[in-house]
Amino acid sequence: MIHAIAIDDEPLPLELIKQYCARIDFISLDKSFTKVSAAREYLAENEVDLLFLDIQMPAVTGIEFYKSLRQNTMVIFTTAFSEYAIDGFNLNAVDYLLKPFSFKRFMEAVTKARSFHDFLKYKTALDRQYIYVKSDYSIVQIDINEILLLESFADYLDIHLQKDKKVRIRMPLKNIMEKLPADKFVRVHRSYIVPLQHIEKVRKKTIFVAGREIPITASYEEDFFNRFSQ
């Protein structure tokens, strides 16, 4: 799933993007914004894969806004002015949509985004020993081999690490699962993900890891025991 937000100072283009995204099963339009300042605050606290970004806006242009971002987020620029196309592609934009754009043209753009997103996930899965998360307005590097437990509550989750370290971030558990190597981590409860390599023992439906007892709920039981037995 590609998590996206849309930014445009006019509500009508945002509504069109919302309608188009609702017709596509691999795009989740999580938020839309008419103010750049609100979008910036959201990006400071949330991971986003893709921006639908208008270029001609009153406070700051979409080009300037995208250049100011610290996270590596894909972007599809949207604008009524074709003269900005070269600037958009110079920033390695996934695509450039000239308003008004049809659903067919929109679908072409997001399909490019999906292909690039899949490539990045594949490449990362081959190479990575680390994940990067946002915590307290900073990007934190975490060694996946040091993760002992991931525990969620409300809108936050704690990443428990070796040496009694802990990193708190604002992210749903299902989103962090997408960042983790699928062969090393398993979800066992709506509030817990555990690394297979750090499981000390399993007794009935309880996992022992890092001095904690973690329950295995029925909806995750079969998957866990299949993977743990291997």
C-alpha positions as CSV (number, residue, x, y, z in Angstrom):
1,M,0.0,0.0,0.0
2,I,1.3,3.5,-0.9
3,H,0.4,6.1,1.7
4,A,-0.2,9.5,0.1
5,I,-1.2,13.0,0.9
6,A,-2.4,15.8,-1.4
7,I,-1.6,19.5,-1.2
8,D,-3.4,22.2,-3.2
9,D,-4.6,25.6,-2.2
10,E,-7.9,24.9,-4.1
11,P,-10.4,22.4,-2.7
12,L,-11.8,21.2,-6.0
13,P,-8.5,19.5,-7.2
14,L,-8.2,17.9,-3.8
15,E,-11.6,16.4,-4.1
16,L,-10.9,15.1,-7.6
17,I,-7.7,13.4,-6.3
18,K,-9.6,11.9,-3.4
19,Q,-12.2,10.5,-5.8
20,Y,-9.6,9.0,-8.1
21,C,-7.6,7.5,-5.2
22,A,-10.8,5.8,-3.9
23,R,-10.9,3.9,-7.1
24,I,-7.4,2.5,-6.8
25,D,-6.6,-0.4,-4.4
26,F,-2.9,0.3,-3.9
27,I,-3.2,4.0,-2.9
28,S,-4.3,5.3,0.5
29,L,-4.9,9.0,0.5
30,D,-4.4,9.6,4.2
31,K,-4.8,13.4,4.3
32,S,-5.3,16.4,2.0
33,F,-4.3,20.0,2.8
34,T,-5.0,23.5,1.4
35,K,-2.3,25.0,3.6
36,V,1.4,24.2,3.2
37,S,2.1,24.8,6.9
38,A,-0.4,22.1,8.0
39,A,1.1,19.7,5.5
40,R,4.6,20.4,6.9
41,E,3.4,19.7,10.4
42,Y,1.8,16.4,9.3
43,L,5.0,15.3,7.5
44,A,7.0,16.0,10.6
45,E,5.0,13.4,12.5
46,N,4.0,10.9,9.8
47,E,5.7,8.7,7.2
48,V,4.4,9.4,3.7
49,D,5.3,7.6,0.5
50,L,3.8,9.9,-2.1
51,L,2.8,13.6,-2.4
52,F,0.3,14.9,-4.9
53,L,1.6,18.4,-4.9
54,D,0.3,21.6,-6.6
55,I,3.1,23.8,-7.9
56,Q,1.4,27.3,-8.0
57,M,0.4,28.1,-4.4
58,P,0.3,31.5,-2.7
59,A,2.5,31.0,0.3
60,V,5.2,28.9,-1.3
61,T,5.5,27.0,-4.6
62,G,5.3,23.3,-4.7
63,I,8.8,23.2,-6.1
64,E,10.2,25.1,-3.1
65,F,8.2,23.1,-0.7
66,Y,9.4,19.8,-2.1
67,K,13.0,21.0,-2.0
68,S,12.7,21.8,1.7
69,L,11.6,18.3,2.7
70,R,14.1,16.1,4.6
71,Q,12.4,12.8,3.9
72,N,12.7,11.0,0.6
73,T,9.1,11.1,-0.6
74,M,7.9,10.4,-4.1
75,V,6.1,13.3,-5.7
76,I,3.6,13.8,-8.5
77,F,3.3,17.4,-9.3
78,T,-0.1,18.8,-10.3
79,T,-0.5,22.2,-11.9
80,A,-2.4,24.2,-14.6
81,F,0.9,25.7,-15.9
82,S,2.9,23.5,-18.3
83,E,6.0,25.7,-18.0
84,Y,6.8,24.2,-14.7
85,A,7.2,20.7,-16.1
86,I,11.0,20.9,-16.6
87,D,11.5,22.0,-13.0
88,G,9.4,19.1,-11.8
89,F,11.3,16.5,-13.7
90,N,14.6,18.1,-12.6
91,L,13.6,17.1,-9.1
92,N,13.1,13.5,-10.2
93,A,9.3,13.7,-9.9
94,V,7.5,10.5,-10.6
95,D,5.2,12.4,-13.0
96,Y,3.7,15.7,-13.8
97,L,-0.1,16.1,-14.2
98,L,-1.5,19.1,-16.1
99,K,-4.9,20.2,-14.9
100,P,-7.5,19.2,-15.6
101,F,-6.4,15.5,-15.8
102,S,-8.5,12.5,-16.5
103,F,-8.6,9.3,-14.4
104,K,-6.7,7.5,-17.1
105,R,-3.9,10.0,-17.0
106,F,-4.0,9.9,-13.2
107,M,-3.8,6.1,-13.3
108,E,-0.7,6.2,-15.5
109,A,1.0,8.5,-13.0
110,V,0.3,6.4,-9.9
111,T,1.2,3.2,-11.7
112,K,4.7,4.7,-12.2
113,A,4.7,5.5,-8.5
114,R,3.8,1.9,-7.6
115,S,6.6,0.5,-9.8
116,F,9.2,2.8,-8.3
117,H,7.9,2.1,-4.8
118,D,8.1,-1.7,-5.4
119,F,11.7,-1.3,-6.7
120,L,12.7,0.7,-3.6
121,K,11.2,-1.9,-1.3
122,Y,12.9,-4.7,-3.1
123,K,16.3,-3.0,-3.1
124,T,15.9,-2.1,0.5
125,A,15.0,-5.6,1.5
126,L,18.2,-6.8,-0.1
127,D,20.5,-4.3,1.5
128,R,19.2,-3.0,4.8
129,Q,20.2,-3.7,8.3
130,Y,18.5,-0.5,9.5
131,I,15.2,1.3,9.4
132,Y,14.6,5.0,9.8
133,V,11.8,6.4,11.8
134,K,10.7,9.9,12.9
135,S,10.8,10.6,16.7
136,D,10.6,14.1,18.3
137,Y,11.0,15.8,14.9
138,S,14.2,13.9,14.2
139,I,15.0,11.0,11.9
140,V,16.4,8.1,13.9
141,Q,18.4,5.2,12.6
142,I,17.5,1.8,14.2
143,D,19.5,-1.4,13.8
144,I,16.9,-4.1,13.2
145,N,19.1,-6.6,15.0
146,E,18.8,-4.6,18.2
147,I,15.0,-4.6,18.2
148,L,13.6,-6.7,21.0
149,L,9.9,-5.8,20.8
150,L,7.5,-3.4,19.2
151,E,4.5,-2.3,21.3
152,S,1.7,-0.1,20.3
153,F,-0.8,2.0,22.3
154,A,-3.2,4.6,21.1
155,D,-1.6,6.5,18.2
156,Y,2.0,5.7,19.2
157,L,4.3,2.7,19.4
158,D,7.4,2.0,21.4
159,I,10.4,0.3,19.8
160,H,12.2,-1.5,22.6
161,L,15.9,-2.0,21.9
162,Q,18.8,-3.7,23.5
163,K,20.6,-2.0,26.5
164,D,17.2,-0.8,27.8
165,K,16.8,1.7,25.0
166,K,13.4,2.8,23.7
167,V,12.3,4.9,20.8
168,R,8.7,6.3,20.7
169,I,7.2,7.1,17.4
170,R,3.7,8.0,16.1
171,M,2.8,5.3,13.6
172,P,0.3,2.5,13.4
173,L,1.7,-1.0,14.0
174,K,0.7,-2.1,10.5
175,N,2.8,0.7,8.9
176,I,6.0,-0.2,10.9
177,M,5.5,-3.8,9.9
178,E,5.9,-2.8,6.2
179,K,9.4,-1.4,7.1
180,L,10.6,-4.6,8.8
181,P,12.1,-7.7,7.0
182,A,9.2,-10.1,6.8
183,D,11.4,-13.1,7.5
184,K,12.6,-11.7,10.8
185,F,9.5,-10.2,12.5
186,V,6.1,-11.5,13.2
187,R,3.0,-9.9,14.6
188,V,1.4,-11.9,17.4
189,H,-1.1,-9.5,18.9
190,R,-2.9,-6.3,17.8
191,S,-0.4,-4.4,20.0
192,Y,2.8,-6.5,19.6
193,I,5.4,-7.4,16.9
194,V,8.3,-9.6,18.0
195,P,11.6,-10.5,16.3
196,L,11.9,-14.2,15.8
197,Q,15.6,-14.2,16.7
198,H,15.0,-12.8,20.2
199,I,12.3,-15.2,21.3
200,E,13.6,-16.9,24.4
201,K,10.8,-19.5,24.7
202,V,7.2,-20.2,24.0
203,R,4.8,-21.7,26.5
204,K,1.3,-22.5,25.3
205,K,0.1,-19.1,23.9
206,T,2.8,-16.9,25.6
207,I,6.0,-15.7,24.2
208,F,9.0,-14.8,26.4
209,V,11.3,-12.1,25.0
210,A,13.5,-9.6,26.8
211,G,12.0,-10.4,30.2
212,R,8.5,-9.8,28.9
213,E,5.6,-12.1,28.5
214,I,3.7,-11.5,25.3
215,P,0.3,-13.1,24.6
216,I,-0.4,-14.7,21.2
217,T,-4.0,-13.9,20.2
218,A,-6.2,-16.3,18.1
219,S,-6.1,-14.2,14.9
220,Y,-2.3,-14.4,14.8
221,E,-1.7,-17.8,16.3
222,E,-1.6,-20.0,13.2
223,D,0.8,-17.7,11.3
224,F,3.1,-17.4,14.3
225,F,3.4,-21.2,15.1
226,N,3.9,-22.0,11.4
227,R,6.8,-19.5,11.2
228,F,8.2,-20.3,14.6
229,S,8.3,-24.0,13.9
230,Q,10.4,-23.4,10.8
